[in-house]
């Protein structure tokens, strides 16, 4: 049978062949500078033209690298199949002399000059590369800006190439401009934001030297609130200097829509289904606050309530969160109908790390299905309880991405001293910690190993006395995949989950990037519930699974399917999970 030949892709050839005794790194730079063309020259004239162009490119590259006395010859080899050639002898590499700065009067103070000189980053005797000479000029301006001279500018620099001494002598002509001291903050956007509140976020005092890091910190503090679509923070022009000699900072903000109404629905074979509506008010009190009203009707957790977030409360980086809700929680292990109040103060200690402390009060009825360890029989009880909880937590994030980490680690710790009163009185401490780590196994993190360990304990309480919602349970999408919500751990004869006083979970994943936004995951999860204060490893239950990832600009969409390895009566053959972000 006959066939139709397929066209082969165009072949790229070097514009000219580089010849000469050259260091490998320099040869690679020359080849890159000379470039490529589509196919060989068609005749000798074109080959000579390519060789001449290659000679010019090679000479420019060598001069930029500090070779000011090269010998370069362009030629053409071959008659039937001519080839453009450049023969290069780079000659000696010129070196730098001590760089000089010439200041346009008035000069900055001596300390500023010393710091600017140290920030140049050039040393006598180093290769006289043009890129290094130019970059050093930018470092001088950056040094002056950091030290309070934001109007610093450059005049044409003078670079002397001495062929006799084979040196490059740069002289930088710098106009530092005046020293700038800061005034207050001027909010120029009309809107609900209180200008006095914005001014209170400034990390400087009136009369302090201009510091670009402090100006950037004010911008970050405003963006951290999540209330603004855009924030701009800039120094006023020099002609707006105050009578005291200070210059204000101008702030402009772009407000998000003041009120947003959201509605949603969820469906899960493992965690139940529900519908919810959220009405959010932004900047209701003029200090970048967020007030949310929520109503949710769901199989497991129904509630109606409100919460208020006050960022930068009393001091920058500190958020006060207030919450009030009426809750109806209906799980296989218990049913809780309660009023819930809480107040938490969160303090940021890094870009994504924080610690918090606060207090919570729950009051309501608890209908519980329990197991009496003494009589070895299930029991049911209803109790009216009031629970006062101290809440302390810390979150340390040293990973490289909030939704799709490929390197680093994260650690969380939650400690809750709790007092229970009502039909029972008890004091106990509930503590829980989790550590996750991420290790790239290939360049560009195409394959990543991820691990998670979670531990929990309750000290001072018994299995029957601790309210059922404070016991530990395991199983579900954020826990041991492959099992239903609360599906790991011992059960009552009717398959009701039996909560415990300790928790142990461990997970391992291998994540593989498949290119074009797709990825795949293989994982194993395990977990156990114990009835003593120390975790119990004797009743571990395992699950394995695979998943797919579709990477968007903000993070991956994940879909996992997991299978329990030691399925019991009541366990499904598999569970499916779909969400945004990695599992941990």
C-alpha positions in Angstrom: 0.0 0.0 0.0 1.2 3.5 -0.7 1.6 6.1 2.0 1.7 9.9 2.3 5.0 11.1 3.9 4.5 13.4 6.9 6.3 16.8 6.8 9.2 16.9 9.3 9.5 19.9 11.5 11.9 22.7 10.5 15.4 22.0 11.8 17.2 24.8 13.7 20.9 25.3 12.9 23.5 27.6 14.6 23.9 30.9 12.8 27.6 30.2 12.8 29.9 27.5 14.2 32.0 28.8 17.1 35.7 27.7 16.9 38.5 28.5 19.4 40.0 27.5 22.7 37.2 28.6 25.0 36.0 27.8 28.5 32.8 25.7 28.4 30.7 28.4 30.1 31.9 31.1 27.8 31.4 29.0 24.7 27.8 28.3 25.8 27.1 32.1 26.2 28.6 32.7 22.8 26.5 30.0 21.1 23.4 31.5 22.8 24.3 35.0 21.7 25.0 34.1 18.1 21.6 32.3 18.0 20.0 29.9 15.6 18.5 30.0 12.1 16.0 27.8 10.2 18.2 25.5 8.1 21.7 25.9 6.6 22.7 28.8 4.3 21.6 28.3 0.7 24.8 29.8 -0.8 28.2 31.3 0.1 26.9 34.9 0.1 24.3 34.0 2.8 27.0 32.1 4.8 29.3 35.2 4.8 26.4 37.4 5.9 25.7 35.0 8.8 29.3 34.9 9.8 29.5 38.7 9.8 26.4 39.0 12.0 27.7 36.3 14.3 31.0 38.2 14.7 29.2 41.3 15.8 27.1 39.3 18.3 30.2 37.5 19.7 32.1 40.8 20.1 29.2 42.4 22.0 28.9 39.4 24.2 32.6 39.3 25.0 32.7 43.0 25.8 29.7 42.6 28.2 31.7 39.7 29.9 34.8 41.8 30.3 36.8 40.7 27.3 37.9 43.9 25.6 40.8 42.6 23.5 39.3 39.6 21.7 40.5 38.4 18.3 37.5 37.4 16.2 37.6 36.2 12.6 34.5 35.4 10.5 34.9 32.9 7.7 33.0 30.5 5.4 34.1 26.8 5.1 33.1 24.5 2.3 32.0 25.2 -1.2 29.1 22.9 -2.0 27.7 23.1 1.5 29.0 26.4 2.9 29.1 26.8 6.7 29.4 30.2 8.5 32.3 30.1 11.1 33.6 32.5 13.8 37.1 31.8 15.2 37.5 33.4 18.6 40.4 34.1 20.9 38.9 36.0 23.8 42.1 37.4 25.2 42.5 38.6 28.8 39.5 39.3 30.9 39.5 42.8 32.3 38.9 43.2 36.0 37.2 45.9 38.1 39.0 48.6 40.0 37.5 49.9 43.3 34.1 51.4 42.3 33.6 55.1 43.1 30.5 57.1 43.9 30.4 60.9 43.1 27.6 62.6 45.0 25.7 65.5 43.8 25.5 68.1 46.5 24.2 68.0 49.1 25.7 64.6 50.1 23.8 62.3 52.5 25.3 61.8 56.0 28.5 59.6 56.5 26.6 56.6 57.8 24.4 56.5 54.7 27.4 56.8 52.4 29.2 54.0 54.2 26.1 51.7 53.9 25.6 52.6 50.2 29.2 51.8 49.5 29.0 48.4 51.2 25.8 47.6 49.3 27.4 48.2 45.8 28.4 44.5 45.8 31.5 45.0 43.5 35.0 44.1 44.6 38.3 45.2 42.9 39.7 42.3 41.0 36.4 40.8 40.0 35.6 40.3 36.3 34.5 43.6 34.6 31.1 42.4 33.5 28.7 45.1 32.2 25.7 43.5 33.8 27.4 43.6 37.2 28.3 47.3 36.8 24.8 48.2 35.8 23.2 46.2 38.6 25.4 47.8 41.2 23.9 51.2 40.3 20.5 49.9 41.1 21.7 48.6 44.5 23.0 52.0 45.4 19.6 53.6 44.8 17.9 50.8 46.7 20.2 51.3 49.6 19.5 55.0 49.7 15.7 54.4 49.5 15.9 52.0 52.5 17.8 54.7 54.5 15.2 57.5 53.9 16.1 58.9 50.5 13.2 57.8 48.2 13.9 60.5 45.7 17.5 59.3 45.0 18.3 59.2 41.3 21.2 58.5 38.9 23.0 60.6 36.5 25.0 59.1 33.6 27.7 56.9 35.0 31.3 56.9 33.8 33.0 53.6 33.1 36.7 53.8 32.0 38.1 50.7 30.2 41.9 50.9 30.4 43.6 48.7 27.8 47.0 49.2 29.2 46.1 48.0 32.7 43.3 45.8 31.5 40.9 47.2 34.1 37.3 48.5 34.2 36.8 51.6 36.5 33.2 52.5 37.2 32.2 55.8 38.7 28.6 56.3 39.7 27.0 59.8 39.7 24.3 59.8 42.3 21.8 62.5 43.4 20.5 61.3 46.8 17.8 64.0 47.1 16.7 65.2 50.5 16.3 63.0 53.6 12.5 62.3 53.9 10.8 62.1 57.3 7.3 60.8 57.4 4.1 62.5 58.5 0.8 60.8 59.1 -1.5 58.9 56.8 -3.9 60.6 54.4 -6.9 58.4 53.3 -8.0 59.8 49.9 -10.8 57.3 49.2 -14.4 58.3 50.1 -16.2 55.4 51.7 -17.0 53.8 55.0 -13.4 53.3 56.2 -12.5 55.4 59.2 -9.4 57.5 58.3 -8.3 57.5 62.0 -8.4 53.7 62.1 -6.2 53.5 58.9 -3.7 56.1 60.5 -3.5 53.9 63.6 -2.2 51.0 61.4 0.9 52.9 60.4 4.1 51.2 61.8 6.0 54.5 62.1 5.8 57.6 64.3 5.6 61.2 62.9 9.1 62.3 62.1 10.6 58.8 61.5 12.8 58.3 58.5 11.1 57.0 55.4 11.4 53.2 55.3 9.9 51.4 52.2 9.4 48.2 54.3 7.2 50.1 56.7 5.1 51.6 53.9 4.7 48.1 52.4 3.7 46.8 55.8 0.9 49.3 56.0 -0.3 48.1 52.6 -0.1 44.5 53.7 -2.0 45.2 56.9 -4.9 46.7 54.9 -4.9 43.8 52.4 -4.9 41.2 55.2 -8.3 42.3 56.3 -9.9 40.8 53.1 -12.3 43.7 52.9 -10.7 45.6 50.0 -10.4 44.6 46.3 -7.3 46.8 46.0 -5.0 48.9 48.2 -2.4 51.5 47.2 0.0 53.1 49.6 2.5 55.8 48.3 4.6 58.7 49.4 3.3 62.1 48.5 5.4 64.2 46.0 8.1 66.5 47.4 6.0 69.6 46.8 3.5 68.4 49.5 6.1 68.5 52.3 4.5 69.9 55.5 5.7 73.0 57.3 7.5 70.7 59.8 9.5 69.1 56.9 7.6 65.8 56.8 5.8 64.1 54.0 2.5 62.2 54.4 1.7 58.8 53.0 -1.4 58.6 50.7 -3.7 55.6 51.0 -6.3 54.7 48.5 -8.6 51.6 48.8 -11.1 49.9 46.5 -14.0 48.6 48.5 -15.5 45.2 47.9 -19.3 45.2 47.6 -20.7 46.2 51.0 -23.2 43.3 51.2 -23.0 39.9 49.6 -25.7 37.1 49.7 -24.5 33.6 49.0 -26.4 30.3 48.9 -25.0 26.8 48.4 -25.8 23.1 48.7 -23.6 20.1 49.5 -24.0 16.4 49.0 -21.9 13.7 50.4 -22.5 10.0 50.9 -20.1 10.1 53.8 -20.6 13.4 55.6 -24.3 14.2 54.8 -26.0 16.8 52.7 -27.3 20.3 53.3 -28.2 23.8 52.1 -27.0 27.0 53.5 -27.3 30.8 53.0 -24.7 33.4 54.1 -25.3 37.2 54.2 -22.0 39.1 54.6 -21.6 42.8 55.5 -18.1 44.3 54.9 -16.9 47.4 56.7 -20.1 47.8 58.7 -18.3 49.7 61.4 -15.7 51.5 59.3 -12.7 49.5 60.4 -12.4 46.7 57.8 -14.7 44.4 59.8 -16.6 41.4 58.5 -20.1 40.6 59.8 -21.6 37.3 58.7 -25.1 35.9 59.2 -25.5 32.2 58.4 -28.3 29.7 58.2 -27.6 26.1 57.4 -29.9 23.1 57.2 -27.9 19.8 57.0 -28.0 16.2 57.9 -25.2 16.5 60.5 -24.7 20.2 61.4 -27.6 22.6 61.2 -27.3 26.1 62.7 -28.3 29.7 62.6 -26.0 32.4 63.8 -23.7 35.3 63.3 -20.0 36.1 63.6 -18.0 39.3 63.6 -14.3 39.6 62.7 -12.4 42.8 63.8 -9.0 42.8 62.2 -6.1 44.7 63.8 -8.1 45.0 67.0 -6.2 47.2 69.5 -3.0 46.5 67.7 -1.9 45.6 64.2 -1.8 41.9 63.4 -4.4 41.0 66.1 -7.9 39.9 65.2 -10.9 39.6 67.5 -13.5 37.0 66.4 -16.9 36.9 68.0 -19.5 34.2 67.3 -23.1 33.4 68.5 -25.2 30.5 67.1 -27.9 28.1 67.8 -26.8 24.6 66.7 -28.4 21.3 66.1 -25.8 18.6 65.5 -27.1 15.2 64.6 -24.4 12.4 64.2 -24.5 8.7 64.6 -22.9 9.0 68.0 -24.9 11.9 69.6 -27.3 14.7 69.1 -26.6 18.2 70.4 -29.0 21.1 70.5 -27.3 24.1 72.0 -26.6 27.8 72.1 -23.0 28.6 71.4 -21.0 31.8 72.2 -17.3 32.3 71.7 -14.6 35.1 71.6 -11.1 34.5 70.3 -8.1 36.8 69.9 -5.8 35.7 67.1 -2.3 37.1 66.7 -0.3 36.8 63.5 3.3 35.7 63.9 4.2 35.3 60.2 2.7 35.6 56.8 0.5 32.5 57.3 1.3 31.6 61.0 -0.6 32.6 64.1 -1.6 31.8 67.6 -4.9 32.5 69.3 -6.6 32.3 72.7 -10.1 32.8 73.8 -13.2 31.4 75.6 -16.3 29.5 74.5 -19.6 28.8 76.2 -22.0 26.0 75.1 -25.4 25.4 76.8 -27.9 22.9 75.7 -29.2 19.3 75.6 -27.0 16.3 74.8 -28.6 13.0 73.7 -25.8 10.5 73.7 -25.4 6.8 72.8 -22.6 5.5 74.9 -20.8 2.3 76.1 -20.4 1.5 79.8 -16.9 0.0 80.1 -17.8 -1.5 83.5 -21.1 -3.2 82.6 -20.0 -3.8 78.9 -23.5 -2.7 77.7 -24.6 0.3 75.6 -26.5 3.0 77.3 -28.4 6.1 76.2 -28.6 9.3 78.1 -29.9 12.9 77.9 -28.2 15.6 79.8 -28.6 19.4 80.1 -25.1 20.8 80.2 -23.3 24.1 80.2 -19.7 23.9 79.0 -17.1 26.6 79.5 -14.0 26.1 77.4 -10.7 27.9 77.3 -9.3 27.9 73.8 -5.6 28.1 72.9 -4.2 27.2 69.6 -1.1 27.8 67.4 -0.5 27.3 63.7 3.0 27.3 62.2 3.2 27.2 58.4 6.6 26.8 56.8 5.3 25.4 53.5 5.5 27.1 50.2 1.8 27.1 49.2 -1.4 27.2 51.2 -3.4 24.9 48.8 -0.7 22.9 47.0 2.4 22.6 49.1 5.5 20.9 47.6 8.1 21.6 50.3 8.2 22.5 54.0 6.0 21.6 56.9 3.0 22.7 59.0 2.2 22.2 62.7 -0.9 22.8 64.7 -1.6 22.6 68.4 -5.0 23.1 70.2 -5.4 22.9 73.9 -8.8 23.3 75.6 -9.2 23.3 79.3 -12.9 22.6 79.9 -15.4 22.9 82.8 -18.7 21.2 82.6 -21.7 21.9 84.8 -25.4 21.0 84.9 -26.5 17.4 85.4 -22.8 16.5 85.6 -19.8 18.4 86.8 -16.3 17.7 85.4 -13.0 19.3 84.6 -10.7 18.1 81.8 -8.2 19.2 79.2 -8.5 18.3 75.6 -5.3 18.6 73.5 -4.8 17.9 69.8 -1.8 18.3 67.5 -1.0 17.7 63.9 2.2 17.8 61.8 2.4 17.6 58.0 5.5 17.6 55.9 6.2 17.8 52.1 9.3 16.6 50.3 9.9 17.0 46.6 11.4 13.8 45.1 12.2 15.3 41.6 13.3 18.6 40.2 10.5 21.2 39.8 8.5 19.1 42.4 7.1 16.9 39.7 6.8 14.1 42.3 6.2 15.0 46.0 5.9 12.8 49.1 3.6 14.2 51.7 2.9 12.9 55.2 0.6 13.7 58.1 0.5 12.7 61.8 -2.3 13.6 64.2 -2.5 13.0 67.9 -5.1 13.8 70.5 -5.7 13.2 74.2 -8.3 14.0 76.9 -6.8 14.3 80.4 -9.0 14.3 83.5 -12.2 13.0 82.1 -13.9 9.6 81.7 -15.4 8.1 78.6 -18.9 8.5 80.1 -18.5 11.9 81.7 -16.9 13.9 78.9 -19.7 15.3 76.6 -20.0 13.3 73.4 -19.1 16.2 71.1 -15.7 16.6 72.9 -14.6 13.0 72.5 -12.4 12.0 69.6 -13.7 10.4 66.5 -12.0 9.4 63.2 -13.0 8.8 59.6 -14.0 11.0 56.7 -12.5 13.3 54.1 -10.2 15.2 56.4 -9.3 12.2 58.5 -9.1 8.5 57.3 -10.5 8.4 53.8 -12.4 5.3 52.9 -14.5 5.3 56.0 -17.6 7.3 56.7 -17.7 10.3 59.1 -16.9 8.9 62.6 -16.5 5.5 60.9 -13.1 4.5 62.4 -12.9 3.1 65.9 -14.9 0.7 68.0 -18.7 0.7 67.7 -21.7 -0.2 69.7 -23.7 -3.3 68.7 -26.0 -1.2 66.5 -22.9 0.3 64.7 -23.1 3.6 66.5 -19.6 5.1 66.7 -18.0 5.0 70.1 -16.0 8.1 70.8 -12.7 7.8 72.7 -10.3 9.7 75.0 -7.3 9.5 72.5 -6.7 9.7 68.8 -4.0 8.6 66.4 -4.0 9.2 62.7 -1.3 8.9 60.0 -1.4 9.5 56.3 1.1 9.2 53.4 0.7 10.4 49.8 2.8 10.4 46.7 1.7 13.2 44.4 2.7 13.2 40.7 2.4 16.1 38.3 1.3 14.8 34.9 1.6 18.1 33.1 -1.0 20.3 31.4 -2.7 21.0 34.8 -3.3 17.4 35.7 -1.9 15.3 38.5 -2.3 12.0 40.2 -2.1 10.8 43.8 -1.7 7.5 45.6 -2.3 7.4 49.4 -2.7 5.3 52.5 -4.5 6.5 55.6 -4.7 4.9 59.1 -6.4 5.8 62.3 -7.3 4.5 65.8 -9.5 5.6 68.7 -8.4 4.8 72.2 -10.1 4.8 75.6 -7.1 5.8 77.7 -5.3 9.1 77.8 -2.5 7.7 75.6 -3.2 6.8 72.0 -4.0 3.1 71.3 -2.2 1.6 68.3 -3.7 -1.9 68.6 -7.0 -1.2 66.7 -5.6 0.7 63.7 -7.8 0.7 60.7 -6.3 1.3 57.2 -7.5 2.6 53.9 -5.9 3.1 50.5 -6.8 5.1 47.5 -6.0 7.0 44.4 -6.9 10.5 43.2 -6.8 13.0 40.4 -5.9 16.6 40.5 -6.7 19.5 38.2 -4.5 22.5 38.9 -6.0 25.9 38.6 -4.3 29.2 39.2 -5.2 29.3 42.9 -4.8 25.6 43.7 -5.9 22.1 42.7 -9.3 20.6 42.5 -9.0 17.1 44.0 -11.1 14.0 43.5 -10.2 10.9 45.6 -11.6 7.4 45.8 -10.6 5.4 48.9 -11.2 1.8 50.0 -11.2 0.5 53.5 -8.8 -2.5 53.9 -10.6 -4.0 57.0 -14.2 -3.3 56.1 -16.8 -4.1 58.8 -20.5 -4.4 58.8 -22.0 -1.0 57.8 -18.9 0.2 56.0 -19.3 1.1 52.3 -17.0 -0.5 49.7 -15.5 2.8 48.9 -15.9 6.6 49.5 -15.5 9.4 47.0 -14.2 12.9 48.0 -14.2 16.1 45.9 -12.9 19.4 47.2 -10.5 22.3 46.5 -6.9 22.0 47.7 -4.9 19.0 48.7 -6.1 16.6 51.4 -3.5 18.0 53.8 
